[in-house]
């Protein structure tokens, strides 16, 4: 009985740890995305929490758009809104994923 209880507790703890590792990795990716946002000077055209160009705020963008839509706005804005005068950006895949994760984390 004691051994069975120990096994159940062990399985539970492994599950908790297993779930926590991706959350920590996600937090690191989001933080990296924020750094990329700053490095690429996205605030020249956009704002977050009142910081940057207030004409195109990104507050809550993660509540309005999914990751693929955010990616399209970055890579090919013309697909999202024909005739738009927005520059398209090409970033290394890992940078793009981190930036999309960061913007997706901006919820209302």
Backbone as JSON, one array per atom type, in Angstrom:
{
  "sequence": "XXXXXXXXXXXXXXXXXXXXXXXXXXXXXXXXXXXXXXXXXXXXXXXXXXXXXXXXXXXXXXXXXXXXXXXXXXXXXXXXXXXXXXXXXXXXXXXXXXXXXXXXXXXX",
  "N": [[0.82, -1.19, 0.0], [1.87, 1.28, 0.88], [3.96, 1.56, -0.95], [2.56, 1.75, -3.35], [1.19, 4.15, -2.96], [3.38, 5.88, -2.9], [4.23, 5.63, -5.56], [2.05, 6.73, -6.91], [2.15, 9.37, -5.98], [4.64, 10.08, -7.04], [4.14, 9.91, -9.83], [2.25, 11.93, -10.03], [3.82, 14.2, -9.3], [5.71, 14.17, -11.37], [4.03, 14.76, -13.49], [3.24, 17.38, -12.79], [5.71, 18.72, -12.91], [6.3, 18.26, -15.6], [4.37, 19.79, -16.88], [5.1, 22.32, -16.03], [7.6, 22.83, -17.18], [7.23, 23.42, -20.05], [5.78, 25.81, -19.63], [7.67, 27.48, -18.42], [9.53, 27.55, -20.49], [7.93, 28.77, -22.41], [7.55, 31.28, -21.21], [10.16, 32.23, -21.33], [10.48, 32.35, -24.08], [8.54, 34.25, -24.75], [9.63, 36.48, -23.44], [11.97, 36.72, -24.92], [10.83, 37.34, -27.37], [9.82, 39.86, -26.78], [12.21, 41.24, -26.52], [13.06, 41.09, -29.17], [11.06, 42.58, -30.42], [11.74, 45.07, -29.39], [14.39, 45.3, -30.36], [13.99, 45.3, -33.14], [12.77, 47.67, -33.4], [9.99, 48.07, -33.35], [8.29, 49.75, -32.03], [8.43, 52.14, -33.3], [6.36, 52.29, -35.07], [4.25, 51.12, -33.72], [2.45, 50.77, -30.58], [2.62, 49.64, -27.2], [1.0, 49.35, -24.22], [0.88, 52.13, -24.06], [3.43, 52.92, -24.74], [5.44, 53.96, -27.3], [4.55, 54.45, -30.79], [1.46, 55.69, -30.84], [-0.44, 55.5, -32.79], [-0.85, 53.0, -33.97], [-1.74, 50.83, -31.96], [-0.86, 47.83, -30.19], [-1.94, 46.63, -28.03], [-3.7, 44.04, -26.52], [-3.72, 42.5, -28.83], [-3.3, 39.76, -28.96], [-5.7, 38.74, -28.12], [-7.39, 39.3, -30.17], [-6.33, 38.28, -32.55], [-5.06, 35.21, -33.92], [-2.01, 33.24, -33.67], [-1.09, 32.65, -36.3], [-2.35, 34.62, -37.83], [-1.18, 36.92, -36.75], [1.47, 36.46, -37.54], [1.14, 36.63, -40.34], [0.47, 39.35, -40.57], [2.94, 40.42, -39.99], [4.74, 39.29, -41.87], [3.49, 39.34, -44.42], [1.66, 41.74, -44.85], [-0.05, 42.72, -46.81], [-1.63, 40.58, -47.56], [-3.35, 40.43, -45.45], [-4.65, 42.88, -45.42], [-5.48, 44.22, -48.22], [-3.8, 46.68, -50.15], [-2.64, 48.04, -48.07], [-0.18, 50.13, -46.56], [2.19, 48.97, -45.34], [5.27, 47.85, -44.25], [6.75, 44.7, -44.99], [8.22, 42.14, -43.0], [11.03, 40.04, -42.67], [12.26, 37.59, -40.69], [14.63, 35.51, -38.93], [13.53, 32.14, -38.36], [13.29, 31.29, -35.61], [13.36, 33.75, -34.29], [11.07, 34.93, -35.37], [9.08, 33.2, -34.39], [9.34, 33.67, -31.63], [8.7, 36.42, -31.52], [6.05, 36.37, -32.45], [4.94, 34.78, -30.42], [5.27, 36.52, -28.27], [3.66, 38.74, -29.05], [1.24, 37.4, -29.2], [0.83, 36.94, -26.54], [-0.17, 39.25, -25.58], [-2.89, 40.04, -24.18], [-6.29, 41.1, -23.72]],
  "CA": [[0.0, 0.0, 0.0], [2.78, 2.43, 0.98], [4.69, 1.67, -2.21], [1.6, 2.21, -4.36], [0.99, 5.57, -2.68], [4.6, 6.56, -3.35], [4.21, 5.64, -7.01], [1.02, 7.7, -7.32], [2.71, 10.69, -5.71], [5.72, 10.29, -8.01], [3.51, 10.18, -11.13], [1.66, 13.26, -9.91], [4.89, 15.19, -9.32], [6.27, 14.2, -12.72], [3.04, 15.5, -14.3], [3.33, 18.8, -12.45], [6.97, 19.21, -13.47], [6.18, 18.19, -17.06], [3.57, 20.95, -17.31], [5.81, 23.54, -15.67], [8.74, 23.05, -18.09], [6.82, 24.22, -21.2], [5.39, 27.15, -19.2], [8.91, 28.23, -18.24], [10.08, 27.76, -21.84], [7.08, 29.76, -23.05], [7.87, 32.58, -20.62], [11.46, 32.65, -21.89], [10.25, 32.69, -25.49], [7.82, 35.53, -24.75], [10.61, 37.51, -23.08], [12.85, 36.86, -26.1], [10.02, 38.05, -28.36], [9.79, 41.27, -26.37], [13.53, 41.78, -26.88], [13.07, 41.22, -30.64], [10.19, 43.72, -30.67], [12.54, 46.27, -29.11], [15.54, 45.32, -31.28], [13.52, 45.64, -34.49], [12.21, 49.02, -33.3], [8.57, 48.0, -33.71], [7.6, 50.87, -31.39], [8.42, 53.29, -34.22], [5.04, 52.3, -35.72], [3.25, 50.53, -32.85], [2.61, 51.01, -29.15], [2.15, 48.66, -26.24], [0.83, 49.99, -22.91], [1.15, 53.55, -24.2], [4.83, 53.17, -25.09], [5.66, 53.84, -28.73], [3.66, 55.21, -31.67], [0.08, 55.37, -30.43], [-1.33, 55.4, -33.95], [-1.14, 51.59, -34.22], [-1.5, 50.09, -30.72], [-0.92, 46.36, -30.23], [-2.54, 46.15, -26.79], [-4.78, 43.08, -26.71], [-3.68, 41.85, -30.14], [-3.39, 38.32, -28.75], [-7.12, 38.39, -27.94], [-8.1, 39.52, -31.44], [-5.74, 37.51, -33.65], [-4.3, 34.01, -33.53], [-0.6, 33.32, -34.03], [-0.9, 32.66, -37.75], [-2.75, 35.95, -38.32], [-0.12, 37.85, -36.35], [2.6, 36.18, -38.43], [0.83, 37.19, -41.66], [0.59, 40.8, -40.48], [4.36, 40.76, -39.97], [5.43, 38.8, -43.07], [2.81, 39.77, -45.66], [0.48, 42.51, -44.44], [-0.93, 42.89, -47.98], [-2.6, 39.48, -47.53], [-4.32, 40.7, -44.39], [-5.42, 44.06, -45.78], [-5.0, 44.69, -49.53], [-3.57, 48.11, -50.31], [-2.02, 48.63, -46.88], [1.17, 50.65, -46.74], [2.97, 48.45, -44.21], [6.45, 47.09, -44.65], [6.8, 43.3, -44.56], [9.47, 41.82, -42.31], [11.52, 38.66, -42.7], [13.14, 37.33, -39.56], [14.93, 34.09, -38.76], [12.35, 31.43, -37.87], [13.2, 31.32, -34.15], [13.01, 35.11, -33.91], [9.68, 35.13, -35.75], [8.26, 32.45, -33.43], [9.39, 34.38, -30.35], [7.95, 37.66, -31.67], [4.63, 35.99, -32.52], [4.54, 34.36, -29.07], [5.17, 37.73, -27.45], [2.46, 39.49, -29.43], [0.08, 36.57, -28.83], [0.65, 37.01, -25.09], [-0.78, 40.54, -25.24], [-4.32, 39.79, -24.1], [-7.08, 42.16, -23.07]],
  "C": [[0.87, 1.27, 0.0], [3.52, 2.65, -0.34], [3.79, 2.21, -3.31], [1.34, 3.71, -4.19], [2.19, 6.38, -3.15], [4.65, 6.66, -4.87], [3.2, 6.66, -7.53], [1.53, 9.12, -7.12], [3.8, 11.03, -6.72], [5.15, 10.63, -9.39], [2.9, 11.57, -11.12], [2.73, 14.34, -10.02], [5.54, 15.3, -10.7], [5.33, 14.98, -13.65], [3.11, 17.0, -14.05], [4.59, 19.41, -13.05], [6.89, 19.27, -14.99], [5.42, 19.39, -17.59], [4.31, 22.25, -17.06], [6.95, 23.84, -16.64], [8.31, 23.82, -19.33], [6.4, 25.63, -20.79], [6.62, 28.03, -19.0], [9.55, 28.53, -19.59], [9.26, 28.82, -22.57], [7.38, 31.15, -22.52], [9.19, 33.11, -21.16], [11.31, 33.07, -23.34], [9.54, 34.03, -25.61], [8.77, 36.67, -24.42], [11.56, 37.77, -24.25], [12.11, 37.62, -27.2], [9.93, 39.54, -28.05], [11.1, 41.95, -26.73], [13.63, 42.0, -28.39], [12.21, 42.41, -31.05], [10.98, 45.02, -30.48], [13.7, 46.41, -30.09], [15.14, 45.77, -32.68], [12.84, 47.0, -34.56], [10.74, 49.07, -33.75], [7.78, 49.17, -33.13], [7.65, 52.15, -32.24], [7.04, 53.42, -34.88], [3.92, 51.85, -34.79], [3.5, 50.91, -31.4], [2.07, 49.82, -28.38], [2.14, 49.37, -24.89], [1.23, 51.47, -22.96], [2.56, 53.91, -24.57], [5.03, 52.92, -26.58], [4.66, 54.71, -29.5], [2.22, 54.8, -31.4], [-0.89, 55.23, -31.59], [-1.76, 53.96, -34.22], [-0.86, 50.76, -32.97], [-1.66, 48.57, -30.91], [-1.49, 45.78, -28.93], [-3.7, 45.22, -27.12], [-4.78, 42.35, -28.03], [-3.81, 40.34, -30.03], [-4.81, 37.84, -28.49], [-7.89, 38.5, -29.25], [-7.62, 38.63, -32.57], [-5.06, 36.27, -33.12], [-2.86, 34.17, -34.04], [-0.34, 33.41, -35.52], [-1.29, 34.02, -38.34], [-1.71, 37.0, -37.95], [1.09, 37.69, -37.26], [2.35, 36.8, -39.81], [0.92, 38.71, -41.66], [2.05, 41.23, -40.53], [5.0, 40.46, -41.33], [4.8, 39.31, -44.36], [1.52, 40.51, -45.32], [-0.53, 42.72, -45.58], [-1.98, 41.77, -48.03], [-3.69, 39.75, -46.52], [-5.22, 41.88, -44.74], [-4.86, 44.61, -47.1], [-4.9, 46.22, -49.59], [-2.91, 48.78, -49.12], [-0.59, 49.06, -47.18], [2.01, 50.25, -45.52], [4.1, 47.6, -44.76], [6.32, 45.64, -44.18], [8.18, 43.04, -43.97], [9.78, 40.34, -42.45], [12.52, 38.52, -41.56], [13.52, 35.86, -39.56], [13.75, 33.41, -38.05], [12.2, 31.5, -36.35], [12.83, 32.71, -33.64], [11.54, 35.38, -34.22], [8.76, 34.44, -34.75], [8.2, 33.17, -32.09], [8.58, 35.67, -30.42], [6.45, 37.38, -31.71], [4.13, 35.55, -31.15], [4.38, 35.57, -28.15], [3.9, 38.49, -27.77], [1.19, 38.72, -29.07], [-0.2, 36.64, -27.33], [-0.04, 38.32, -24.66], [-2.3, 40.4, -25.3], [-5.02, 40.97, -23.42], [-7.58, 41.7, -21.73]]
}
